[in-house]
Amino acid sequence: MTATPPASPARPAETAAGSPRHVGDVMTRAVVAVGRAALFKDIVRRMAQWHVGALPVLESDGRVIGVVSEADLLPKEEFRDSDPDRLTQLRRLSDLAKAGGGRAEELMSAPAVTVRADATLAEAARIMALRHVRLLPVVNAEGVLEGVVGRGDLLTVFLRPDNDLADEVRRDVVDVLFPAPVEPVHITVAEGVVTLTGRVRDATRIPLAKRLVRGVEGVVGVDCRLTVADKD
């Protein structure tokens, strides 16, 4: 069984506020996948055809049971004409087994590391870093494939226009924390770096403002120059 991408892959959606927040907002819904019986050469052919480095492996009902990646396929070439010593055999037992595999079910990494569409982008990035994977199948509650999210998908938030970032920082951070500043809080954004200037009444809110601005999707850095007004 395979899932073949439509002619026009879906584009990442955005939330009403204009800021991608969850995996479902940036994931690729046009997915190439293989069944457990897919042959080695067919897997390689599909990777080359669709320019991907990993493919979800599906049961007949669409549930994800594993992922086969370029790393899973390379042992066949690495050990093609070698006779590994006993220490290598013990250390690379899994890779040696994959070197002899011919079908997806023998080559895949299982169980698959997956993520739900409602997971935050930060959660997906954390899973990728901790599990050392480049691609996460996105599944529903039954484990059925809904899409995939890769490292590049998570980075699309940094393509948000600077004026969009400034609007969100103003609406969700500055106007909430500093409704009556001593002087107007100015927000400038250049290449994703947000600069805040102005005088405010409550010094304790300045570190919070910096932290909240840093948490806005697409912000690269924060230069907080807010100062506290002298008390009368």
Contacts in CASP RR format, 6 or more apart in sequence:
PFRMAT RR
TARGET T0000
AUTHOR 0000-0000-0000
METHOD contacts of the structure
MODEL  1
MTATPPASPARPAETAAGSPRHVGDVMTRAVVAVGRAALFKDIVRRMAQW
HVGALPVLESDGRVIGVVSEADLLPKEEFRDSDPDRLTQLRRLSDLAKAG
GGRAEELMSAPAVTVRADATLAEAARIMALRHVRLLPVVNAEGVLEGVVG
RGDLLTVFLRPDNDLADEVRRDVVDVLFPAPVEPVHITVAEGVVTLTGRV
RDATRIPLAKRLVRGVEGVVGVDCRLTVADKD
1 33 0 8 1.000
1 34 0 8 1.000
1 35 0 8 1.000
1 58 0 8 1.000
1 59 0 8 1.000
1 60 0 8 1.000
1 62 0 8 1.000
2 32 0 8 1.000
2 33 0 8 1.000
2 34 0 8 1.000
2 35 0 8 1.000
2 38 0 8 1.000
2 46 0 8 1.000
2 58 0 8 1.000
3 31 0 8 1.000
3 32 0 8 1.000
3 33 0 8 1.000
3 56 0 8 1.000
3 58 0 8 1.000
3 62 0 8 1.000
3 145 0 8 1.000
4 32 0 8 1.000
5 30 0 8 1.000
5 31 0 8 1.000
5 32 0 8 1.000
5 50 0 8 1.000
6 30 0 8 1.000
9 28 0 8 1.000
9 29 0 8 1.000
9 30 0 8 1.000
10 28 0 8 1.000
10 29 0 8 1.000
10 30 0 8 1.000
12 20 0 8 1.000
12 25 0 8 1.000
12 26 0 8 1.000
12 27 0 8 1.000
12 153 0 8 1.000
12 156 0 8 1.000
13 20 0 8 1.000
13 24 0 8 1.000
13 25 0 8 1.000
14 20 0 8 1.000
14 25 0 8 1.000
15 21 0 8 1.000
15 25 0 8 1.000
17 168 0 8 1.000
17 172 0 8 1.000
18 160 0 8 1.000
18 164 0 8 1.000
18 168 0 8 1.000
19 157 0 8 1.000
19 160 0 8 1.000
19 164 0 8 1.000
19 168 0 8 1.000
19 216 0 8 1.000
19 217 0 8 1.000
19 218 0 8 1.000
20 26 0 8 1.000
20 121 0 8 1.000
20 156 0 8 1.000
20 157 0 8 1.000
20 217 0 8 1.000
21 120 0 8 1.000
21 121 0 8 1.000
21 217 0 8 1.000
22 117 0 8 1.000
22 118 0 8 1.000
22 119 0 8 1.000
22 120 0 8 1.000
22 121 0 8 1.000
23 115 0 8 1.000
23 116 0 8 1.000
23 117 0 8 1.000
23 118 0 8 1.000
23 119 0 8 1.000
23 120 0 8 1.000
23 121 0 8 1.000
23 123 0 8 1.000
23 124 0 8 1.000
23 136 0 8 1.000
23 138 0 8 1.000
23 149 0 8 1.000
24 117 0 8 1.000
24 118 0 8 1.000
24 138 0 8 1.000
24 149 0 8 1.000
26 121 0 8 1.000
26 149 0 8 1.000
26 153 0 8 1.000
26 154 0 8 1.000
26 156 0 8 1.000
26 157 0 8 1.000
27 117 0 8 1.000
27 138 0 8 1.000
27 146 0 8 1.000
27 147 0 8 1.000
27 148 0 8 1.000
27 149 0 8 1.000
27 153 0 8 1.000
28 147 0 8 1.000
28 148 0 8 1.000
28 149 0 8 1.000
28 150 0 8 1.000
28 153 0 8 1.000
29 146 0 8 1.000
29 147 0 8 1.000
31 56 0 8 1.000
31 137 0 8 1.000
31 145 0 8 1.000
31 147 0 8 1.000
31 148 0 8 1.000
32 46 0 8 1.000
32 50 0 8 1.000
32 52 0 8 1.000
32 55 0 8 1.000
33 55 0 8 1.000
33 56 0 8 1.000
33 57 0 8 1.000
33 58 0 8 1.000
33 145 0 8 1.000
34 42 0 8 1.000
34 43 0 8 1.000
34 46 0 8 1.000
34 55 0 8 1.000
34 56 0 8 1.000
34 57 0 8 1.000
34 58 0 8 1.000
34 68 0 8 1.000
34 104 0 8 1.000
35 57 0 8 1.000
35 58 0 8 1.000
35 59 0 8 1.000
35 104 0 8 1.000
36 57 0 8 1.000
36 58 0 8 1.000
36 59 0 8 1.000
36 65 0 8 1.000
36 103 0 8 1.000
36 104 0 8 1.000
36 105 0 8 1.000
36 108 0 8 1.000
37 103 0 8 1.000
37 104 0 8 1.000
37 105 0 8 1.000
38 57 0 8 1.000
38 103 0 8 1.000
38 104 0 8 1.000
39 102 0 8 1.000
39 103 0 8 1.000
40 73 0 8 1.000
40 76 0 8 1.000
40 101 0 8 1.000
40 102 0 8 1.000
40 103 0 8 1.000
40 107 0 8 1.000
43 55 0 8 1.000
43 68 0 8 1.000
43 73 0 8 1.000
43 104 0 8 1.000
43 107 0 8 1.000
44 73 0 8 1.000
46 52 0 8 1.000
46 55 0 8 1.000
47 53 0 8 1.000
47 54 0 8 1.000
47 55 0 8 1.000
47 70 0 8 1.000
52 135 0 8 1.000
53 69 0 8 1.000
53 70 0 8 1.000
53 134 0 8 1.000
53 135 0 8 1.000
54 67 0 8 1.000
54 68 0 8 1.000
54 69 0 8 1.000
54 70 0 8 1.000
54 133 0 8 1.000
54 134 0 8 1.000
54 135 0 8 1.000
55 67 0 8 1.000
55 68 0 8 1.000
55 69 0 8 1.000
55 104 0 8 1.000
56 64 0 8 1.000
56 66 0 8 1.000
56 67 0 8 1.000
56 112 0 8 1.000
56 137 0 8 1.000
56 145 0 8 1.000
56 148 0 8 1.000
57 64 0 8 1.000
57 65 0 8 1.000
57 66 0 8 1.000
57 67 0 8 1.000
57 68 0 8 1.000
57 104 0 8 1.000
57 105 0 8 1.000
57 108 0 8 1.000
57 110 0 8 1.000
57 112 0 8 1.000
58 64 0 8 1.000
58 65 0 8 1.000
58 145 0 8 1.000
59 65 0 8 1.000
61 144 0 8 1.000
62 144 0 8 1.000
62 145 0 8 1.000
63 139 0 8 1.000
63 142 0 8 1.000
63 143 0 8 1.000
63 144 0 8 1.000
63 145 0 8 1.000
64 112 0 8 1.000
64 114 0 8 1.000
64 137 0 8 1.000
64 139 0 8 1.000
64 143 0 8 1.000
64 144 0 8 1.000
64 145 0 8 1.000
65 105 0 8 1.000
65 108 0 8 1.000
65 110 0 8 1.000
65 111 0 8 1.000
65 112 0 8 1.000
66 108 0 8 1.000
66 109 0 8 1.000
66 110 0 8 1.000
66 111 0 8 1.000
66 112 0 8 1.000
66 137 0 8 1.000
67 108 0 8 1.000
67 109 0 8 1.000
67 110 0 8 1.000
67 112 0 8 1.000
67 113 0 8 1.000
67 133 0 8 1.000
67 135 0 8 1.000
67 137 0 8 1.000
68 104 0 8 1.000
68 107 0 8 1.000
68 108 0 8 1.000
68 109 0 8 1.000
69 109 0 8 1.000
69 134 0 8 1.000
69 135 0 8 1.000
72 98 0 8 1.000
72 107 0 8 1.000
72 108 0 8 1.000
72 109 0 8 1.000
73 98 0 8 1.000
73 107 0 8 1.000
75 92 0 8 1.000
75 95 0 8 1.000
75 96 0 8 1.000
75 98 0 8 1.000
75 99 0 8 1.000
76 98 0 8 1.000
76 99 0 8 1.000
76 100 0 8 1.000
76 101 0 8 1.000
78 95 0 8 1.000
78 99 0 8 1.000
79 95 0 8 1.000
79 96 0 8 1.000
79 99 0 8 1.000
80 99 0 8 1.000
84 92 0 8 1.000
84 96 0 8 1.000
89 96 0 8 1.000
97 106 0 8 1.000
98 106 0 8 1.000
98 107 0 8 1.000
100 106 0 8 1.000
101 107 0 8 1.000
112 137 0 8 1.000
113 127 0 8 1.000
113 131 0 8 1.000
113 133 0 8 1.000
113 136 0 8 1.000
114 136 0 8 1.000
114 137 0 8 1.000
114 138 0 8 1.000
114 139 0 8 1.000
114 143 0 8 1.000
115 123 0 8 1.000
115 124 0 8 1.000
115 127 0 8 1.000
115 136 0 8 1.000
115 137 0 8 1.000
115 138 0 8 1.000
115 139 0 8 1.000
115 149 0 8 1.000
116 138 0 8 1.000
116 139 0 8 1.000
116 140 0 8 1.000
116 141 0 8 1.000
117 138 0 8 1.000
117 140 0 8 1.000
117 146 0 8 1.000
121 154 0 8 1.000
121 157 0 8 1.000
121 217 0 8 1.000
124 136 0 8 1.000
124 149 0 8 1.000
124 154 0 8 1.000
125 154 0 8 1.000
127 133 0 8 1.000
127 136 0 8 1.000
128 134 0 8 1.000
128 136 0 8 1.000
128 150 0 8 1.000
128 151 0 8 1.000
128 154 0 8 1.000
134 150 0 8 1.000
134 151 0 8 1.000
135 148 0 8 1.000
135 149 0 8 1.000
135 150 0 8 1.000
136 148 0 8 1.000
136 149 0 8 1.000
136 150 0 8 1.000
137 145 0 8 1.000
137 147 0 8 1.000
137 148 0 8 1.000
138 145 0 8 1.000
138 146 0 8 1.000
138 147 0 8 1.000
138 148 0 8 1.000
138 149 0 8 1.000
139 145 0 8 1.000
139 146 0 8 1.000
140 146 0 8 1.000
157 217 0 8 1.000
157 218 0 8 1.000
158 192 0 8 1.000
158 218 0 8 1.000
158 220 0 8 1.000
160 192 0 8 1.000
160 217 0 8 1.000
160 218 0 8 1.000
162 189 0 8 1.000
162 190 0 8 1.000
162 191 0 8 1.000
162 192 0 8 1.000
163 189 0 8 1.000
165 189 0 8 1.000
165 192 0 8 1.000
165 194 0 8 1.000
165 216 0 8 1.000
165 218 0 8 1.000
165 219 0 8 1.000
166 187 0 8 1.000
166 188 0 8 1.000
166 189 0 8 1.000
166 194 0 8 1.000
168 216 0 8 1.000
169 187 0 8 1.000
169 189 0 8 1.000
169 194 0 8 1.000
169 196 0 8 1.000
169 213 0 8 1.000
169 216 0 8 1.000
169 219 0 8 1.000
170 187 0 8 1.000
172 212 0 8 1.000
172 216 0 8 1.000
173 209 0 8 1.000
173 212 0 8 1.000
173 213 0 8 1.000
173 216 0 8 1.000
174 185 0 8 1.000
174 187 0 8 1.000
174 196 0 8 1.000
174 209 0 8 1.000
177 205 0 8 1.000
177 208 0 8 1.000
177 209 0 8 1.000
177 212 0 8 1.000
178 185 0 8 1.000
178 200 0 8 1.000
178 201 0 8 1.000
178 202 0 8 1.000
178 205 0 8 1.000
178 209 0 8 1.000
180 201 0 8 1.000
181 198 0 8 1.000
181 199 0 8 1.000
181 200 0 8 1.000
181 201 0 8 1.000
182 198 0 8 1.000
182 199 0 8 1.000
182 200 0 8 1.000
182 201 0 8 1.000
182 229 0 8 1.000
183 198 0 8 1.000
183 199 0 8 1.000
184 198 0 8 1.000
185 196 0 8 1.000
185 197 0 8 1.000
185 198 0 8 1.000
185 200 0 8 1.000
185 226 0 8 1.000
186 196 0 8 1.000
186 197 0 8 1.000
186 198 0 8 1.000
187 194 0 8 1.000
187 195 0 8 1.000
187 196 0 8 1.000
188 194 0 8 1.000
188 195 0 8 1.000
188 197 0 8 1.000
189 195 0 8 1.000
191 220 0 8 1.000
192 218 0 8 1.000
192 219 0 8 1.000
192 220 0 8 1.000
192 221 0 8 1.000
193 219 0 8 1.000
193 220 0 8 1.000
193 221 0 8 1.000
193 222 0 8 1.000
193 223 0 8 1.000
194 213 0 8 1.000
194 216 0 8 1.000
194 219 0 8 1.000
194 221 0 8 1.000
194 222 0 8 1.000
194 223 0 8 1.000
195 222 0 8 1.000
195 223 0 8 1.000
195 224 0 8 1.000
195 225 0 8 1.000
196 209 0 8 1.000
196 210 0 8 1.000
196 213 0 8 1.000
196 222 0 8 1.000
196 223 0 8 1.000
196 224 0 8 1.000
196 225 0 8 1.000
196 226 0 8 1.000
197 225 0 8 1.000
197 226 0 8 1.000
198 225 0 8 1.000
198 226 0 8 1.000
198 227 0 8 1.000
199 226 0 8 1.000
199 227 0 8 1.000
199 228 0 8 1.000
199 229 0 8 1.000
200 206 0 8 1.000
200 226 0 8 1.000
200 227 0 8 1.000
200 228 0 8 1.000
200 229 0 8 1.000
201 228 0 8 1.000
201 229 0 8 1.000
202 228 0 8 1.000
203 228 0 8 1.000
206 224 0 8 1.000
206 226 0 8 1.000
206 228 0 8 1.000
209 224 0 8 1.000
209 226 0 8 1.000
210 222 0 8 1.000
210 224 0 8 1.000
213 219 0 8 1.000
213 222 0 8 1.000
213 224 0 8 1.000
214 221 0 8 1.000
214 222 0 8 1.000
END
